[in-house]
């Protein structure tokens, strides 16, 4: 046995290149037996054995690679491979010659293809598995001879072909192939019984898919099925056209190169329904392993698992999680094709349909009763927070219960949903109105206390200078960025709820909260626009309390910007709403605000008038100018 020269050179420091001071190359990753120059027909069984070993260890990618090398090792070019069994030398023993020169096929190629087909099936690559099984069958008939209408060892290959075709969801073709291939075997043999088992299995699949359960399913979902068929016909008749022609027909700019994609917006209830359907689908076909699949799906987008800073492991983990999740999803689609959901649902309640219906109604009544208890508790908590005067805590609590709980309830489990929503939002509006009171021991004639009158805290300037031993400036910046991110996230959630809101009072509340958010971030123009839209929305639902809150927010914006004229108009509207609300407390409060605003407005007018008088130049009268000219002329003549 000769050792290859390349291996010797690498082991000896690179040979001549190493002696000359050159840089040697690293040896490729190889098995220990590959360093010996074995004949190709000896290497092929070794590669196939390693493929079997990797298959048992569930290293499918390495197993497929080994099977591929076992197939390709004998198919190299003659100038590259001098001792290949495809081009045997005269001195090669006949026991080593596994290839036939006429056909160019190795005697054991079908075995490698058969095992690779099994490995492809284990990773849900059913199409590739069927191709390998078909090639294995063809090579088997070429390499072996028939004896008494039977082929030794051919049953496993034929059954592997049928199983791969069955995994491709080609049930009719699989049944036809089974009947065709079973003719070569004795009806009383063990091989024939293996074919019969698969025939019965496919017959059971036909009963589950197109049996008695298909009719009720088509009747219940006829409208959806018609819509799907209509869309398929449209896609089949669709003829692609240039973009500029479509835009020109729509009288739009025909030089637009990038189209705006419409983002699909779903309600929280629809998202919850889809999550429930997905969970039911996973548990139906995976049982308790559905939790593991859900975890695997979350890991695909988890920043902790796929750390972007770890460039060595993150790409591999991303590829691994994606491949494994794809394998699981494909297996689930196979199981769904064999036993659809409508069949499993009908099979559960086929014998006891009335009992299943009673159990469902009992469950819904239980959910309705528990929902009522939860809503009563929420109302009690809302009133307690209002009594405590914690408006921010009340706002956060209402946002939580409305977005996470109430929006997910249907009218079947919460028949008085409108009444509950109306009560909660009105309580929040009253909590905002309760704040409209004068603070004690404050001189409002002092201009520094103007913001306190409109329930605004004066902004404190932060010292951002760096001093040795002082507070960490970068920590303050990080806290500010975190606060800004939370604010932006809350604004996005409010905008999403606003797009899917059904009730006008809820839309008024959402617009008011968006206006407050912009006001806190000093975006006063957006705050004014949203506050006015909240005012109009509250008018459409005939809610005086939310109209007052919206107009008072406009007053706060004008007070911050010192727009006394517009503040006067807004205070007049707020006073009119306070009269309609018949609240003497609000009327007194707004009267004081109006009085102080009038004082500020008069002071500004007086200041402007004084400045105009000081800056106005003295103009000479016509008589004084004429007398001055006459005096100058007399002096000239004299």
C-alpha positions as CSV (number, residue, x, y, z in Angstrom):
1,X,0.0,0.0,0.0
2,X,1.5,3.3,-1.1
3,X,1.1,6.5,0.9
4,X,0.2,9.5,-1.2
5,X,2.9,12.0,-1.9
6,X,0.8,15.0,-0.9
7,X,0.2,13.6,2.5
8,X,3.9,12.9,3.0
9,X,4.8,16.4,1.9
10,X,2.3,17.9,4.4
11,X,3.6,15.7,7.2
12,X,7.2,16.6,6.5
13,X,6.7,20.3,6.7
14,X,5.6,21.0,3.1
15,X,8.4,19.3,1.2
16,X,10.4,21.5,-1.2
17,X,8.1,24.4,-0.5
18,X,8.9,24.2,3.2
19,X,12.6,23.9,2.5
20,X,12.5,27.0,0.3
21,X,10.8,29.0,2.9
22,X,7.4,29.0,1.3
23,X,4.1,28.8,3.1
24,X,2.5,25.4,3.2
25,X,-1.2,24.7,3.0
26,X,-3.3,23.0,5.7
27,X,-4.3,19.4,5.1
28,X,-8.0,19.0,4.3
29,X,-10.3,17.5,6.8
30,X,-10.3,13.8,6.0
31,X,-10.6,10.4,7.6
32,X,-7.5,8.4,8.8
33,X,-8.0,5.8,6.1
34,X,-8.1,8.4,3.3
35,X,-4.4,9.0,3.7
36,X,-3.9,5.6,2.1
37,X,-4.2,5.4,-1.6
38,X,-7.1,2.8,-1.7
39,X,-8.7,1.8,-5.0
40,X,-12.0,3.7,-5.6
41,X,-14.1,0.5,-5.3
42,X,-12.6,0.0,-1.9
43,X,-13.3,3.6,-0.8
44,X,-17.0,3.5,-1.9
45,X,-18.1,0.9,0.7
46,X,-16.1,2.8,3.3
47,X,-17.9,6.0,2.5
48,X,-21.2,4.2,2.6
49,X,-20.4,2.7,6.1
50,X,-19.6,6.2,7.4
51,X,-22.9,7.4,5.9
52,X,-24.8,4.7,7.9
53,X,-22.8,5.7,11.0
54,X,-23.8,9.4,10.6
55,X,-27.4,8.5,10.0
56,X,-27.6,6.6,13.3
57,X,-26.0,9.6,15.0
58,X,-28.7,11.9,13.3
59,X,-26.0,13.8,11.5
60,X,-28.0,13.8,8.3
61,X,-26.0,16.4,6.3
62,X,-22.8,14.5,6.8
63,X,-24.5,11.2,6.0
64,X,-25.8,12.6,2.7
65,X,-22.4,13.9,1.9
66,X,-20.8,10.5,2.5
67,X,-23.4,8.7,0.4
68,X,-22.7,11.2,-2.4
69,X,-19.0,10.6,-2.2
70,X,-19.6,6.9,-2.3
71,X,-21.4,7.3,-5.5
72,X,-18.9,9.7,-7.1
73,X,-15.7,8.1,-6.1
74,X,-15.8,5.6,-9.0
75,X,-17.1,8.1,-11.6
76,X,-14.0,10.3,-11.9
77,X,-12.2,11.0,-15.1
78,X,-9.7,8.4,-16.3
79,X,-6.8,10.8,-16.4
80,X,-7.5,11.7,-12.7
81,X,-8.2,8.2,-11.6
82,X,-5.9,5.6,-13.1
83,X,-7.1,2.6,-11.0
84,X,-10.9,3.2,-11.0
85,X,-13.1,0.1,-11.3
86,X,-14.9,1.9,-14.1
87,X,-11.7,1.7,-16.1
88,X,-10.2,-1.4,-14.6
89,X,-6.6,-2.4,-15.3
90,X,-5.8,-6.0,-16.5
91,X,-3.9,-6.8,-13.3
92,X,-6.9,-5.8,-11.0
93,X,-8.5,-8.9,-9.3
94,X,-11.9,-9.8,-10.5
95,X,-13.3,-9.7,-6.9
96,X,-12.6,-6.0,-6.7
97,X,-14.2,-5.1,-10.1
98,X,-17.6,-4.0,-9.1
99,X,-18.4,-1.9,-12.1
100,X,-19.5,-3.0,-15.6
101,X,-17.6,-1.2,-18.4
102,X,-20.5,-1.4,-20.8
103,X,-23.1,0.2,-18.5
104,X,-20.8,2.5,-16.4
105,X,-22.7,1.6,-13.2
106,X,-21.3,0.2,-10.0
107,X,-22.8,-2.9,-8.6
108,X,-23.4,-1.3,-5.2
109,X,-24.6,2.1,-6.4
110,X,-28.3,1.2,-5.8
111,X,-27.5,0.4,-2.1
112,X,-25.9,3.9,-1.6
113,X,-28.9,5.5,-3.3
114,X,-31.3,3.5,-1.2
115,X,-29.7,4.6,2.0
116,X,-29.5,8.2,0.9
117,X,-33.2,8.0,0.1
118,X,-33.9,6.9,3.6
119,X,-31.8,9.7,5.0
120,X,-33.6,12.3,2.8
121,X,-36.9,11.1,4.1
122,X,-35.8,11.5,7.7
123,X,-35.2,15.3,7.0
124,X,-38.5,15.7,5.1
125,X,-36.8,16.0,1.7
126,X,-39.5,13.8,0.0
127,X,-38.9,14.9,-3.6
128,X,-35.1,14.2,-3.4
129,X,-35.8,10.9,-1.6
130,X,-38.2,9.8,-4.4
131,X,-35.5,10.7,-7.1
132,X,-32.9,8.6,-5.2
133,X,-35.3,5.7,-4.8
134,X,-36.2,5.8,-8.5
135,X,-32.5,5.8,-9.5
136,X,-31.8,3.0,-7.1
137,X,-34.5,0.9,-8.6
138,X,-33.2,1.5,-12.2
139,X,-29.6,0.7,-11.2
140,X,-30.8,-2.4,-9.3
141,X,-32.5,-3.8,-12.4
142,X,-29.4,-3.0,-14.5
143,X,-26.9,-4.5,-12.0
144,X,-28.8,-7.7,-10.9
145,X,-30.5,-10.5,-12.8
146,X,-34.0,-11.8,-12.3
147,X,-34.3,-15.2,-10.8
148,X,-37.8,-16.9,-11.0
149,X,-39.5,-13.5,-11.5
150,X,-38.1,-12.3,-8.3
151,X,-35.2,-10.1,-7.5
152,X,-33.1,-10.7,-4.4
153,X,-33.1,-7.7,-2.1
154,X,-35.3,-5.6,-4.3
155,X,-38.4,-5.4,-2.0
156,X,-36.7,-2.8,0.3
157,X,-35.9,-0.6,-2.7
158,X,-39.4,-0.8,-4.2
159,X,-41.0,-0.1,-0.9
160,X,-38.7,2.8,-0.3
161,X,-39.8,4.2,-3.6
162,X,-43.5,3.9,-2.7
163,X,-42.9,5.4,0.8
164,X,-41.1,8.4,-0.8
165,X,-43.9,8.9,-3.2
166,X,-46.4,8.7,-0.3
167,X,-44.4,11.4,1.5
168,X,-44.8,13.6,-1.6
169,X,-48.6,13.4,-0.9
170,X,-49.1,11.6,-4.3
171,X,-51.6,9.0,-2.9
172,X,-53.2,7.9,-6.1
173,X,-49.8,7.4,-7.8
174,X,-48.5,5.6,-4.7
175,X,-51.4,3.1,-4.8
176,X,-50.9,2.5,-8.5
177,X,-47.1,1.9,-8.0
178,X,-47.8,-0.5,-5.1
179,X,-50.1,-2.6,-7.3
180,X,-47.6,-2.5,-10.2
181,X,-44.6,-3.5,-8.1
182,X,-46.4,-6.2,-6.0
183,X,-46.9,-8.3,-9.1
184,X,-43.3,-9.6,-8.9
185,X,-43.9,-11.4,-5.6
186,X,-45.8,-14.4,-4.5
187,X,-49.2,-13.5,-2.9
188,X,-48.4,-15.6,0.1
189,X,-44.9,-14.3,0.7
190,X,-43.8,-11.9,3.5
191,X,-42.9,-9.2,0.9
192,X,-46.5,-9.3,-0.5
193,X,-47.8,-8.7,3.0
194,X,-45.6,-5.6,3.4
195,X,-47.2,-4.2,0.2
196,X,-50.7,-5.0,1.5
197,X,-50.0,-3.1,4.7
198,X,-49.2,0.0,2.7
199,X,-52.3,-0.4,0.5
200,X,-54.5,-0.5,3.5
201,X,-52.8,2.6,4.9
202,X,-53.4,4.6,1.7
203,X,-57.0,3.4,1.6
204,X,-57.5,4.7,5.1
205,X,-56.0,8.1,3.9
206,X,-58.6,8.2,1.2
207,X,-61.4,7.6,3.7
208,X,-60.1,10.4,5.9
209,X,-59.6,13.0,3.2
210,X,-62.5,12.4,0.7
211,X,-64.8,10.4,2.9
212,X,-68.0,11.3,4.7
213,X,-66.4,14.2,6.6
214,X,-65.7,16.1,3.4
215,X,-69.3,17.0,2.6
216,X,-70.1,18.9,5.8
217,X,-66.8,20.8,5.5
218,X,-67.6,21.9,2.0
219,X,-71.1,23.0,3.0
220,X,-69.8,25.1,5.9
221,X,-67.0,26.7,4.0
222,X,-68.5,27.1,0.5
223,X,-68.1,30.8,0.4
224,X,-64.4,30.7,1.3
225,X,-63.8,27.9,-1.2
226,X,-65.5,29.9,-3.9
227,X,-63.2,32.9,-3.1
228,X,-60.1,30.7,-3.2
229,X,-61.2,29.4,-6.6
230,X,-61.8,32.9,-7.9
231,X,-58.4,34.0,-6.8
232,X,-56.8,31.0,-8.5
233,X,-58.6,31.8,-11.7
234,X,-57.4,35.4,-11.5
235,X,-53.8,34.3,-11.0
236,X,-54.0,31.8,-13.8
237,X,-55.4,34.5,-16.2
238,X,-52.9,37.1,-15.0
239,X,-50.6,38.5,-17.7
240,X,-47.6,40.5,-16.3
241,X,-47.4,44.0,-17.7
242,X,-44.8,46.7,-17.3
243,X,-45.1,48.9,-14.3
244,X,-45.3,52.2,-16.2
245,X,-48.3,51.0,-18.2
246,X,-50.2,50.2,-15.0
247,X,-49.4,53.5,-13.4
248,X,-50.3,55.4,-16.6
249,X,-53.7,53.8,-16.8
250,X,-54.3,54.8,-13.1
251,X,-53.2,58.3,-14.0
252,X,-50.2,58.1,-11.7
253,X,-46.6,58.9,-12.0
254,X,-45.2,56.4,-14.6
255,X,-41.6,56.8,-13.5
256,X,-42.2,55.4,-10.1
257,X,-39.7,52.5,-9.7
258,X,-40.5,51.2,-6.2
259,X,-44.1,50.5,-5.2
260,X,-45.3,51.0,-1.7
261,X,-46.2,47.8,-0.1
262,X,-49.5,47.7,1.8
263,X,-48.9,46.4,5.3
264,X,-51.6,44.0,6.5
265,X,-53.1,45.3,9.7
266,X,-54.9,42.8,11.9
267,X,-57.1,43.5,14.9
268,X,-56.0,42.1,18.2
269,X,-59.0,39.7,18.2
270,X,-58.0,38.4,14.7
271,X,-54.4,37.9,15.9
272,X,-55.6,36.0,19.0
273,X,-57.8,33.8,16.7
274,X,-54.8,33.0,14.5
275,X,-52.6,32.2,17.5
276,X,-55.3,29.9,18.9
277,X,-55.7,28.2,15.5
278,X,-52.0,27.7,15.2
279,X,-51.7,26.3,18.7
280,X,-54.6,23.9,18.0
281,X,-52.9,22.8,14.7
282,X,-49.6,22.1,16.5
283,X,-51.2,20.2,19.3
284,X,-53.3,18.2,16.9
285,X,-50.3,16.8,15.1
286,X,-47.5,17.0,17.6
287,X,-49.2,16.6,21.0
288,X,-47.0,17.6,23.8
289,X,-44.2,18.4,21.5
290,X,-46.1,21.5,20.3
291,X,-44.5,23.4,23.1
292,X,-41.0,22.6,21.8
293,X,-42.0,23.7,18.3
294,X,-43.3,27.0,19.6
295,X,-40.0,27.5,21.5
296,X,-38.1,26.7,18.3
297,X,-40.1,29.3,16.4
298,X,-39.3,31.9,19.0
299,X,-35.6,31.1,18.9
300,X,-35.4,32.0,15.2
301,X,-35.9,35.7,16.1
302,X,-34.5,35.7,19.7
303,X,-31.7,38.3,20.0
304,X,-30.2,36.4,23.0
305,X,-30.0,33.1,21.1
306,X,-28.9,34.8,17.9
307,X,-26.6,37.4,19.3
308,X,-25.5,39.7,16.5
309,X,-22.2,40.4,18.2
310,X,-21.2,36.7,18.1
311,X,-20.1,36.4,14.4
312,X,-18.8,32.9,14.8
313,X,-21.8,31.0,16.2
314,X,-24.7,33.2,15.2
315,X,-24.8,32.3,11.4
316,X,-24.6,28.6,12.2
317,X,-27.3,28.7,14.9
318,X,-29.6,30.8,12.6
319,X,-29.2,28.2,9.8
320,X,-29.6,25.3,12.2
321,X,-32.8,26.7,13.8
322,X,-34.2,27.6,10.4
323,X,-33.5,24.1,8.9
324,X,-34.9,22.3,11.9
325,X,-38.1,24.4,12.0
326,X,-38.6,23.9,8.3
327,X,-38.3,20.1,8.7
328,X,-40.9,20.1,11.5
329,X,-43.3,22.2,9.5
330,X,-43.0,20.0,6.4
331,X,-43.7,16.9,8.5
332,X,-46.8,18.6,9.9
333,X,-48.0,19.4,6.4
334,X,-47.6,15.8,5.5
335,X,-49.7,14.7,8.5
336,X,-52.3,17.3,7.7
337,X,-52.5,16.1,4.1
338,X,-53.2,12.5,5.4
339,X,-55.6,13.5,8.1
340,X,-57.1,17.0,7.7
341,X,-58.4,19.0,10.6
342,X,-62.0,18.8,9.5
343,X,-61.7,15.0,9.6
344,X,-60.2,14.9,13.1
345,X,-62.8,17.4,14.5
346,X,-65.6,15.4,13.0
347,X,-64.2,12.1,14.3
348,X,-64.1,13.4,17.8
349,X,-67.8,14.4,17.9
350,X,-69.2,12.0,15.4
351,X,-70.9,9.6,17.8
352,X,-71.6,12.2,20.5
353,X,-72.4,15.4,18.6
354,X,-75.1,16.5,21.0
355,X,-72.9,16.0,24.0
356,X,-70.0,17.9,22.3
357,X,-72.4,20.8,21.6
358,X,-73.6,20.9,25.2
359,X,-70.0,20.8,26.4
360,X,-69.1,23.7,24.2
361,X,-72.1,25.8,25.4
362,X,-71.2,24.9,29.0
363,X,-67.7,26.1,28.4
364,X,-68.8,29.4,26.8
365,X,-71.2,30.0,29.8
366,X,-68.3,29.4,32.1
367,X,-66.1,31.9,30.2
368,X,-68.9,34.4,30.2
369,X,-69.5,34.1,33.9
370,X,-65.7,34.4,34.7
371,X,-65.5,37.4,32.3
372,X,-68.3,39.2,34.2
373,X,-66.5,38.7,37.5
374,X,-63.2,40.0,36.0
375,X,-65.0,43.1,34.6
376,X,-66.6,43.9,37.9
377,X,-63.2,43.6,39.6
378,X,-61.7,45.9,36.9
379,X,-64.4,48.5,37.4
380,X,-63.7,48.5,41.2
381,X,-60.0,49.0,40.6
382,X,-60.6,51.8,38.1
383,X,-62.8,53.7,40.7
384,X,-60.2,53.2,43.4
385,X,-57.5,54.6,41.2
386,X,-59.7,57.6,40.4
387,X,-60.4,58.2,44.1
388,X,-56.7,58.1,44.8
389,X,-56.0,60.7,42.1
390,X,-53.4,58.6,40.3
391,X,-54.3,59.6,36.7
392,X,-51.1,58.2,35.2
393,X,-51.5,54.9,36.9
394,X,-55.2,54.8,35.9
395,X,-54.3,55.5,32.3
396,X,-51.7,52.7,32.2
397,X,-54.1,50.3,33.9
398,X,-57.0,51.1,31.5
399,X,-54.6,50.7,28.5
400,X,-53.5,47.3,29.8
401,X,-57.0,45.9,30.4
402,X,-58.4,47.3,27.2
403,X,-55.6,46.1,24.8
404,X,-54.9,42.8,26.5
405,X,-58.2,41.6,27.8
406,X,-61.3,43.5,26.6
407,X,-60.3,43.7,22.9
408,X,-60.0,39.9,22.9
409,X,-63.6,39.3,24.1
410,X,-66.5,38.8,21.7
411,X,-70.1,39.7,22.3
412,X,-70.8,36.0,23.1
413,X,-68.6,36.1,26.2
414,X,-69.1,39.8,27.0
415,X,-72.6,40.8,25.9
416,X,-72.4,44.2,27.7
417,X,-69.0,45.1,26.1
418,X,-70.2,48.6,25.0
419,X,-71.5,49.5,28.4
420,X,-68.2,48.4,30.1
421,X,-66.1,50.4,27.6
422,X,-68.3,53.4,28.0
423,X,-68.1,53.2,31.8
424,X,-64.3,52.8,31.9
425,X,-63.5,55.6,29.5
426,X,-65.9,58.0,31.2
427,X,-64.3,57.2,34.6
428,X,-60.9,58.1,33.1
429,X,-62.3,61.3,31.6
430,X,-63.7,62.3,35.1
431,X,-60.3,61.6,36.6
432,X,-58.8,64.1,34.2
433,X,-61.5,66.6,35.1
434,X,-60.8,66.1,38.8
435,X,-57.3,67.5,38.3
436,X,-58.7,70.9,37.2
437,X,-58.4,72.6,40.5
438,X,-56.3,75.5,41.8
439,X,-53.3,74.6,43.9
440,X,-53.1,76.1,47.3
441,X,-50.7,78.9,48.4
442,X,-49.6,79.9,44.8
443,X,-49.5,83.4,43.5
444,X,-50.7,83.2,40.0
445,X,-50.0,86.9,39.2
446,X,-46.4,85.8,39.2
447,X,-45.5,84.9,35.6
448,X,-43.3,82.0,36.8
449,X,-46.5,80.3,38.2
450,X,-48.5,80.4,35.0
451,X,-47.9,76.8,34.1
452,X,-49.0,75.6,37.5
453,X,-52.4,77.1,36.8
454,X,-52.8,74.9,33.7
455,X,-51.6,71.8,35.6
456,X,-48.2,71.9,34.0
457,X,-45.0,71.3,35.9
458,X,-42.1,73.7,35.1
459,X,-39.3,71.9,33.2
460,X,-36.1,71.4,35.1
461,X,-32.9,71.9,33.1
462,X,-30.5,69.0,33.6
463,X,-26.9,69.6,34.2
464,X,-25.1,67.6,31.4
465,X,-21.6,68.8,32.2
466,X,-19.0,66.2,32.9
467,X,-17.2,66.5,36.3
468,X,-14.7,64.1,37.8
469,X,-16.4,62.0,40.5
470,X,-19.8,63.2,39.5
471,X,-22.8,61.4,38.0
472,X,-22.2,59.3,34.9
473,X,-23.3,61.3,31.9
474,X,-23.6,58.2,29.6
475,X,-26.0,56.5,32.1
476,X,-28.2,59.6,31.9
477,X,-28.2,59.5,28.1
478,X,-29.0,55.8,28.2
479,X,-31.9,56.3,30.5
480,X,-33.2,59.1,28.3
481,X,-33.0,56.8,25.2
482,X,-34.8,54.0,27.1
483,X,-37.6,56.5,28.0
484,X,-37.8,57.7,24.5
485,X,-38.1,54.1,23.2
486,X,-40.9,53.3,25.7
487,X,-42.7,56.4,24.6
488,X,-42.4,55.5,20.9
489,X,-43.6,52.0,21.5
490,X,-46.6,53.3,23.4
491,X,-47.5,55.7,20.6
492,X,-47.2,52.8,18.0
493,X,-49.6,50.7,20.1
494,X,-52.1,53.5,20.4
495,X,-52.0,54.1,16.6
496,X,-52.5,50.4,15.9
497,X,-55.5,50.4,18.3
498,X,-56.9,53.5,16.6
499,X,-56.8,51.8,13.2
500,X,-58.9,48.9,14.5
501,X,-61.2,50.7,17.0
502,X,-64.9,50.3,16.6
503,X,-66.4,52.6,19.2
504,X,-66.3,56.5,18.8
505,X,-65.6,57.0,22.5
506,X,-62.6,54.7,22.3
507,X,-61.3,56.6,19.3
508,X,-61.7,59.9,21.2
509,X,-59.7,58.5,24.1
510,X,-57.0,57.1,21.8
511,X,-56.6,60.4,19.9
512,X,-56.5,62.3,23.2
513,X,-53.8,60.0,24.5
514,X,-51.8,60.4,21.3
515,X,-52.1,64.2,21.6
516,X,-50.9,64.0,25.2
517,X,-47.9,61.9,24.1
518,X,-46.9,64.5,21.5
519,X,-47.5,67.2,24.1
520,X,-45.1,65.6,26.5
521,X,-42.5,65.3,23.8
522,X,-42.9,69.0,22.9
523,X,-44.4,68.3,19.5
524,X,-47.1,70.9,19.9
525,X,-48.3,71.1,16.3
526,X,-49.1,67.4,16.2
527,X,-50.6,67.7,19.6
528,X,-53.0,70.4,18.5
529,X,-54.1,68.5,15.4
530,X,-54.8,65.3,17.4
531,X,-56.6,67.2,20.2
532,X,-58.9,68.8,17.6
533,X,-59.6,65.5,16.0
534,X,-60.3,64.0,19.4
535,X,-62.7,66.9,20.0
536,X,-64.6,66.1,16.8
537,X,-64.6,62.4,17.6
538,X,-66.1,63.1,21.0
539,X,-68.7,65.3,19.4
540,X,-69.7,62.4,17.1
541,X,-70.4,60.2,20.1
542,X,-72.0,63.1,22.1
543,X,-69.5,62.9,24.9
544,X,-69.2,66.3,26.7
545,X,-66.6,65.1,29.1
546,X,-64.1,64.1,26.4
547,X,-64.8,67.3,24.4
548,X,-63.9,69.3,27.5
549,X,-60.7,67.2,28.0
550,X,-59.7,67.7,24.4
551,X,-60.3,71.5,24.4
552,X,-58.5,71.8,27.7
553,X,-55.4,70.1,26.2
554,X,-55.5,72.7,23.5
555,X,-55.6,75.4,26.2
556,X,-52.5,73.8,27.8
557,X,-50.6,73.9,24.4
558,X,-51.5,77.6,23.9
559,X,-50.5,78.4,27.5
560,X,-47.1,76.9,27.0
561,X,-46.6,78.8,23.7
562,X,-48.0,82.0,25.3
563,X,-50.7,82.4,22.6
564,X,-53.0,84.5,24.7
565,X,-55.5,85.3,21.9
566,X,-56.0,81.7,21.0
567,X,-56.0,80.7,24.6
568,X,-58.8,83.1,25.2
569,X,-60.9,81.4,22.4
570,X,-60.1,78.0,23.8
571,X,-61.0,79.0,27.3
572,X,-64.4,80.4,26.1
573,X,-65.2,77.0,24.5
574,X,-64.1,75.2,27.7
575,X,-66.3,77.5,29.8
576,X,-69.3,76.7,27.5
577,X,-68.7,73.0,27.9
578,X,-68.4,73.4,31.7
579,X,-71.8,75.1,31.7
580,X,-73.3,72.2,29.7
581,X,-71.7,69.8,32.2
582,X,-73.3,71.9,35.0
583,X,-70.1,71.8,37.0
584,X,-69.7,74.9,39.2
585,X,-66.2,73.8,40.2
586,X,-65.0,73.8,36.6
587,X,-66.8,77.1,35.8
588,X,-65.0,78.8,38.8
589,X,-61.7,77.3,37.8
590,X,-62.0,78.4,34.1
591,X,-63.2,81.9,35.2
592,X,-59.9,82.3,37.2
593,X,-57.9,81.1,34.2
594,X,-59.8,83.5,31.9
595,X,-59.2,86.4,34.3
596,X,-55.5,85.8,34.5
597,X,-55.3,85.3,30.7
598,X,-57.0,88.7,30.3
599,X,-54.5,90.2,32.6
600,X,-51.6,88.8,30.6
601,X,-53.2,89.8,27.4
602,X,-53.7,93.4,28.6
603,X,-50.1,93.5,29.9
604,X,-48.8,92.4,26.5
605,X,-50.9,95.0,24.7
606,X,-49.7,97.7,27.0
607,X,-46.1,96.6,26.6
608,X,-46.5,96.6,22.8
609,X,-48.0,100.1,22.9
610,X,-45.2,101.4,25.0
611,X,-42.6,99.9,22.7
612,X,-44.3,101.3,19.6
613,X,-44.4,104.8,21.2
614,X,-40.7,104.6,22.1
615,X,-39.6,103.4,18.7
616,X,-41.9,105.8,16.7
617,X,-39.8,108.8,15.2
618,X,-41.0,112.4,15.6
619,X,-42.5,113.8,12.4
620,X,-42.3,117.5,11.7
621,X,-45.5,119.4,10.9
622,X,-46.1,121.1,7.5
623,X,-46.3,124.6,9.1
624,X,-43.0,124.3,10.9
625,X,-41.3,123.1,7.7
626,X,-42.7,126.1,5.7
627,X,-41.7,128.6,8.3
628,X,-38.2,127.2,8.4
629,X,-37.9,127.5,4.6
630,X,-39.1,131.1,4.6
631,X,-36.6,132.0,7.3
632,X,-33.7,130.5,5.4
633,X,-34.7,132.4,2.2
634,X,-34.9,135.8,4.0
635,X,-31.4,135.2,5.4
636,X,-30.2,134.5,1.9
637,X,-31.5,137.7,0.4
638,X,-30.3,139.8,3.2
